[in-house]
């Protein structure tokens, strides 16, 4: 995990990651993002709209994944953050998603968030659901048939939540 570096995601980093982003979205298995989104619209959504977006690289500078962090809601709900994570196919199973989630929780604490919530984890994304649970997230709600999975049809999504422990 310590071999990963985190830096604000530049436009060049995003464009290098774009084929992976496009593949993940086009698969329609995990993200409720229009599969026909353009690269520039995806950049705006992933990198400009959130409070922070990171490129995650290994010691050779290879881009392994990316994540964003933003407030989950405005005003009286802005103490809870939301994140999204994507991992390059060649980096899956190497602890990148875990490392990004741990990094995002630390950043969230530094930014003053008291909790993290994932609004729509696709129930059939069993690897992610299990990882989030191992990292202390609880399924606090199920939204029936809220996601049109490309292969499985309508499937449930989970709302997952974790209270963050601030380091003093």
C-alpha positions in Angstrom: 0.0 0.0 0.0 2.8 2.5 0.8 4.1 2.1 -2.8 1.0 4.0 -4.1 1.2 7.7 -4.6 -1.8 10.1 -4.6 -1.8 13.3 -6.5 -4.6 15.6 -7.7 -5.8 14.2 -11.0 -4.7 16.3 -13.9 -6.5 16.6 -17.2 -3.7 14.5 -18.8 -4.1 11.8 -16.1 -7.8 11.7 -16.7 -7.3 11.4 -20.5 -4.8 8.6 -19.9 -7.4 6.9 -17.7 -10.3 7.6 -20.0 -10.3 4.2 -21.8 -10.7 2.5 -18.5 -13.3 4.9 -17.3 -15.2 4.5 -20.6 -14.9 0.7 -20.4 -16.3 0.6 -16.8 -19.2 2.9 -17.6 -20.0 1.2 -20.8 -20.2 -2.2 -19.1 -23.2 -0.9 -17.1 -22.4 -3.1 -14.1 -21.3 -0.7 -11.4 -21.8 3.0 -12.2 -25.0 4.9 -13.1 -23.2 7.1 -15.6 -24.5 7.5 -19.1 -22.5 5.0 -21.2 -22.4 7.5 -24.0 -20.7 10.2 -21.9 -18.0 12.1 -23.7 -14.5 12.3 -22.3 -14.8 16.1 -21.5 -18.2 15.6 -19.8 -16.7 12.7 -17.8 -13.8 14.9 -16.8 -16.1 17.5 -15.6 -18.2 15.0 -13.6 -15.2 13.1 -12.1 -12.6 15.8 -11.7 -14.2 19.2 -11.6 -17.5 18.7 -9.8 -16.0 16.9 -6.7 -14.1 18.6 -3.9 -11.0 16.5 -4.7 -10.1 13.9 -7.3 -6.9 11.8 -7.1 -4.8 9.8 -9.5 -3.3 6.8 -7.9 0.0 5.5 -9.3 2.6 2.9 -8.4 6.3 3.5 -7.9 6.9 3.4 -11.7 4.2 6.1 -12.4 1.7 3.7 -13.8 -1.9 5.0 -13.3 -3.7 2.3 -11.2 -6.9 4.0 -10.3 -8.7 7.2 -9.4 -11.2 8.4 -6.8 -13.2 11.5 -6.0 -14.4 12.9 -2.8 -17.3 15.4 -2.4 -20.0 16.4 0.1 -22.9 13.9 -0.2 -25.4 16.7 0.1 -25.6 20.5 0.6 -26.2 22.7 3.7 -27.2 20.6 6.7 -26.1 17.4 5.0 -22.6 18.6 4.0 -20.9 16.9 7.0 -21.3 13.5 5.2 -19.1 12.8 2.2 -19.4 10.6 -0.8 -16.7 8.9 -2.9 -16.4 7.0 -6.1 -13.5 4.7 -7.0 -12.3 3.2 -10.3 -9.4 0.7 -10.7 -7.6 -0.1 -13.9 -8.2 -3.8 -14.9 -4.5 -4.7 -14.7 -4.4 -3.4 -11.1 -7.5 -5.3 -9.8 -6.8 -7.6 -6.9 -3.7 -5.7 -5.8 -5.2 -3.7 -2.9 -5.7 -0.5 -4.9 -9.4 -0.1 -4.1 -8.7 -0.8 -0.4 -5.9 1.7 -0.4 -8.0 4.4 -2.1 -10.8 3.9 0.3 -8.5 4.2 3.3 -6.8 7.3 1.8 -10.2 8.9 1.1 -11.3 8.3 4.7 -8.2 9.9 6.0 -8.7 12.9 3.7 -12.4 13.1 4.6 -11.4 13.4 8.3 -8.9 16.1 7.5 -11.5 18.0 5.6 -13.9 17.8 8.5 -16.4 15.2 7.3 -17.9 13.0 10.1 -19.2 10.2 7.9 -18.9 8.6 4.4 -21.9 7.3 2.5 -22.1 5.4 -0.8 -25.5 6.1 -2.3 -25.9 3.4 -4.8 -23.6 0.4 -4.5 -24.8 -2.2 -7.1 -25.8 -5.3 -5.1 -24.3 -7.6 -7.7 -20.9 -5.9 -7.3 -20.0 -8.5 -4.6 -16.3 -7.7 -4.5 -16.9 -4.0 -3.7 -19.7 -4.8 -1.2 -17.5 -7.2 0.7 -14.6 -4.8 0.7 -16.6 -1.9 1.9 -18.0 -4.1 4.7 -14.5 -5.2 5.7 -13.6 -1.5 5.9 -16.4 -0.9 8.3 -19.3 0.3 6.1 -22.7 -1.0 6.9 -25.6 -1.5 4.4 -28.2 0.9 5.8 -30.7 0.6 3.1 -31.6 -1.3 0.0 -33.2 0.3 -3.0 -35.1 -2.4 -5.0 -34.4 -2.7 -8.7 -32.7 0.7 -8.8 -30.0 -0.3 -11.3 -30.4 -1.6 -14.9 -27.5 -4.1 -15.1 -26.4 -4.8 -18.6 -26.4 -8.6 -18.2 -28.7 -9.2 -15.2 -31.5 -6.7 -15.7 -32.8 -4.7 -12.8 -30.9 -5.3 -9.6 -30.9 -3.7 -6.1 -28.5 -1.0 -4.9 -27.3 -0.5 -1.4 -26.8 2.6 0.6 -23.7 2.0 2.6 -22.5 4.3 5.5 -19.6 4.6 7.9 -19.0 7.0 10.7 -15.5 8.3 10.5 -13.1 8.3 13.4 -11.1 11.5 13.6 -7.5 11.2 14.6 -6.6 13.7 17.2 
